[in-house]
Amino acid sequence: MGFLDRLTGADDGGDAQREADIARVEAGGIPLAAEQRLRELGAGEAAFTSELSVAGFALSRLDSVRPVCQVMGSSVYKVGWQNFPWSSWGGDSTATELRQLTDAWNDARARALARLQHEAELAGCHAVIGVTFEQNAHDFLSDEIEIVVRGTAVVLPEGGERTVLSDLSLADYTLLRRAGYAPVGVVTASSVWYIIPGWQTRRLTRGWQRYQPNQELRDFTQGLYSAREMAIGRATSDATRLRAHGMVGMTVDEHVGHREVEQNNQSRIDLIVTFHVIGTAIVELGEHRPLDVRAIVRQGGS
């Protein structure tokens, strides 16, 4: 019986299979139909699928990298109750990490990446190239977040002890390997901070004093630095655990929201700052290998 039959419940055991699939997901795995499809692709029983560009696919021949299939991992995650801090009676500025929200982002992403890696392993692949991230918070799910990761699983000529994830394109992956480096994994980290402004910042953002000459809102500036450094520090720690020599392709995604608060018969604007850091950890392996690049001229191009 093929995986499409299982997916549509044609085996007359649809309810039982759905319950079994839910148990698989609860254990951190994937549904049976997806597993069967991946095993068939890994065995070469179907045409390969990929998100590779034409140029990326052509470059894969340089290192005998063979694409096998697209893989995906996802997690819809319930965020636990998160209280927000209050300012002191003295009105001092404070910046505090919201650990409940921070841990939710990091755990949800880890689960999604683990499922992505598991799919690649089921297909017998050694690496996943071009890992992309979608991370969303939906209005209709006020206390849930969603993480979706995708990539192309490939077989490497030298094999590998474990499946390595990378957010690099296949072209960049080939160039990196030719330069004597190798990816050892994707590093990701999030940090969510709550920033309460001090009296000076409150006066400059509320009432008539907001029309004062240009001034830096130092409380908010410092809070942004704290959130960013915490996220980057966690990503660096992950790279260190992988024994990486460095990170490439790093992206830092920032989102700033605000919350209006009434306290002691006065109002203020607090900031909620979220930083997501994503990149690929690499190690140095050996000598540089020259890359033989021949010009490709497109018809009608200059």
N, C-alpha and C positions, 0 to 999 in steps of 0.2 A: 504494500500500500504506500502511495506517494505522500509527500508532505502536504500537498494541496488537499488530499482527501482528509487528512487529519485536521487541517486548518478549518475545513468546512464542516467537520463532524460527520463525514460520510461513513464512518466506521460504526455508526449506531451506538456509539458510547460517548456522545458529545458531552453530556453533563458530567460524567465521570472524568473525562479528559480535562474539562475546564477546571474542575476541582483540583486535579493533579497539577495543572499548569499554575494555578494560584499558589499551591504549596511550593512549587519550584521557585516562583518569584519571591515568596516569603523567605526562602532559603538563600536568596541572592542569585538564583539561576535565571534561565530563560525558558519559555514554553517549549514543549516537545516538538511541535511543528517547525519552529525556528531551528532547533538543534538538528533535526533530520535534514532540513534544507542545507544547512552549513556543511554537514558531513558529506552530502552528495556533491556539493561544489568542491570541497576539498579533495574528493576522490576523482575529480575531473569528469563527473557524469553530466555536467551542464556547462554552458558557456559562461566564462567569467564575467563578473560585473565590477564596475569601478567608478570612482568619481574623478579619475585622472583626466587631465587635459591631453590633447593629442601630442603636444611636445613632451609632457611628462611621461606618457606611455612610451614614446620613442626613445627617450633617454634611459628608460629602465633596461633596455637591451644592453647598455654599456656595462652594467654590473650583473647581468643575468638575473635581474629581479623580476619575478613572475607574479603579476596580480591575480588574485583568486576570486575575491568577492567583496562587496560592501558589507560592513558590519556596523552595528548600532548598539548603544546602551542608553537606557533612560531610567529616570527615577522621579516620581511625583511624591513629594515629601511634606508631611504635616509638621509645621513649626509649633513647638510647645509654647506655653505662655511666657511672654517676655514683659517684665515690668520696666518702666522707664524711670531713670533717676530724677530726683528733684534737687534744685539748687539749695545751697545753704542759706541760712537767714542773712548772712553777710553779703549775698549776691555775688560770690566769687565764680569765676569761670571754671567749668569742669569738663573733662573729656573722658568718657567711659566706654569700653568695649561692651557691646551687647552680645554676650557669649551664647545665648540661646539661638539668636539669628545667625551668628558666625558659625557655630557648630552645625546648624542645619544646612547651610550652603556647602560646607566642607564635606559633611557626611553624604549628602545627596549626590554631590559630584563624584565622590569616591565610589559609591555604589554604581553609578552609571558607567564609570570607567572600568570597573571590575567586570560588568556585564559585557562591555565592548571587548575587553581582553578575552573573556571566556568564549565569545563567539569566534574570535580569530583562532583560538586554540582548537575549537571544535573543527574548524576548517583546515587544521594542520598547518597554520601559518606561523611565521617567525616574527613578523612585525606588522604594525598598522601605521600607514602613512597618511598624512593630511588630516589628522584628527581635528574636527571642528566642534565647537561648543555652542549650544543654545541654552540660555538660562533665563527663565521667565518667572515673573510673579503676576498672577492673573487677578483681575478685579473680581471675578466670580469665585475665586478661591482665595479669600482674604488672608488666610493663614497657611497657605500651601505655596510651595515653589516647585518648579519643574526644570529638570536638567535633561538635555538630549545631546548625546555625543555620537558622531559618525566618523567613518574613515574607510580606507581601502586596505584590506588585509593582503599581505604579500608573502611569498616564499623567497628566502634568501639562499644563494648558492652555498654559503658556509653553514647554513642551519642556525641553531641557537638553542640555549638551554631553556629560555623563557621567551614569551612573546613581548616585544618591546614596542611601546607606543610613542608616537612622535606627531607633533602638529605641523611638521615641515611638509612642504610639497615634495613630490617625488623628485622633481628637478633639483631642489635644494638638498634633498636627502642624498642624491647621487653625488653632487658636488662636495658635500660634507665627507662622504666616504672616500672620495678620490683625494681629498685633502689630508687623509689620515686620521679622521675622527669618526666616531660612531655614536648614535643616540643611545641612551640607556633608560629613557623613560620621560613621560610627560610630568611636569611639576605644576601643581595648581595650589592656590590658596586664596581664601577670602577673609575679609575682616570688616565687621560692621561696627561703627562707633556712633555714640550719641554725644553731641556737643551742646552744652549749656553756656550761653554767653554771659560774661560779666556785666556789671553795671555800665561800663563805658560803651561796650558794644550795643547794649540794649538802648541806650540813649541815642546812639547813632543810627539805629534801625527802626525806632519808634518815635512818633511825635514830631515836633517841629525841628528837632536837632538833626534829623536825617538830611536836612538841607545844608549842613555844614560843608566846608571845603573837603577836598579829597583826603581820605584817611584810610589806612589799612585796618581791617577788622582782625586784629591779631589773634583773638580767641578762635575764630573760625579757621584762620590760616594754620595755627598750631594743631588744631584738631584734625585737619586734613593730613598734615604730616604724620601725626600719630597713627591714623588709620592706614595710610600707605605703607609706612615702615613696618607695621605689624604684619601686613599681608606679604610684603617682599621678604621679610625675615622668615616667615613660615615656608615660603617657596624655596628660599636658600637652604633652610634646614632639610627639606625634602631632598634637594640635590645633593647635599652632603651625605645623607643616608644612602644615596645611590652611588656614592664615591665618584661623583662627577667632577670634572675639572672646570666646568663652566656651564652656562645656559645660553641658548640662542633662541631667536624668534620670540623674545619676551613681549607680551602685551599686558598693559595695565588698563583695566576698564573701571571707570569711576562713575558712581551715581550719587547725587546729592538730593535728598528730600528735606522737607521742613515740617515742623510740627508747632502749631500755635498753642501756647500754654498760658493759662490764667493762674497766678499765684500771688497771694497777699494783695489781692485787689489790683494787681498789675499784670500786664500781658507782655509776653516775650516770644521770640521766634527761636526755636531750637533746630539744630541740623541733625539729620541721620545720614551718615556718610558710609557708602559701601564701596570697597575696592576688591576687584577680582584680578589675580595675577596668574598668567598661564604662559608656559614656555617649554622648551625641550632641553633636558640635561644631556650633556655630551662628555665623552672621554676621548683622550688622545690615544691612538692605537699604534701608528707607525709612520712611515715616510709618505710624503706627498706623491700621488700618482698623476701624471699629466692627463689632462682631459682633452681628447681629440674632438674639437668642435668644428663642424663644417657649416658654412653659411647656408641658410635656407631662405630663399627669396620667394615671397608669395606673389602670385600673378596679380599684376596691377599695383604692386607695392613699389616704393622708391628705393 
